């Protein structure tokens, strides 16, 4: 038996007046997903446990089969793992966004989706200025900052806010400076503006009509996690395909095979079909493959209805469609389709709501009455309300 899990990041939504009070999933043309839904079982799944912020770190850790209450130490440590960054127990790891700040407000948490090459130059120059701690360059606007702490336990519990949650709000309201090291983090953020404001990279971006990356924002911090081996827990060999460092980090810490796919950009222009083709190749040696697509989430954060619908349709045609062409060659299989969390267009951020899931088995021994995959239709599904970190066990053991 082979298992495929397709994660459309942030794919679920709320009804939109622009879509006659329907969601992007309801109006999207997705014949492959709907067909599997008709022949499988559907319902809802809660990937973010009560009391947790609805971030991709917590939600996807659940989908990978790990209870966040046991394994989660923060978002940034997972990204650091993807970048091969080694840290000690005295070092606190922060996610670092390159952002566009204007009048003490973050206007763009991606700095107009700055290129990785441009970002690397900025990160290198930040390291020359802040030489006691270190920035590590990642992809586009997503980077990591490692801070040498005298009280790592206290600093790891500092209240920080994702930049996409405070767009156009005064950043001073979201910077805790209640103790010495929190003041230092605040000062690093503010001082980064001096380093980046007149940087040649940013001058060029402005000339090209792009927003400059003129400040860093530090958040999602934590200490290096310890996760049990995936194959040891589930007796299955697994792999992950994604363009996002965060998910690669979860894969590395859980000893999943991280499969790099050329053209996986974690944006609208990602190579959907290549992800599916690499997944099929990997299934020759693996039992479970997780395919993660970031584009719907990016569209949600941008409030872009058209791109969200397009992303859903690309997942249907280019990812699932490609998988369905050849997966039967491996014998029996199961496919699960779900988002990690909602990223509603109107809110432009993640929410805690449970998300729709559909599971298809080639054995076709248990089918319910749901004939379409969306937030409304799955309400009558037989899966009812699943718990995220139980998904892998459910797929393997049907319990």
PyMOL commands that set and color helices and strands:
alter all, ss='L'
color gray80, all
select helices_A, chain A and resi 17-19+24-27+31-38+56-63+68-71+75-82+116-129+152-156+163-165+171-174+180-196+200-207+230-234+245-253+272-282+295-302+305-330+377-380+388-397
alter helices_A, ss='H'
color red, helices_A
select strands_A, chain A and resi 2-8+41-46+91-102+105-108+134-139+142-148+215-222+238-241+257-258+288-293+333-338+342-343+350-351+355-361+384-387
alter strands_A, ss='S'
color yellow, strands_A
deselect
rebuild
show_as cartoon
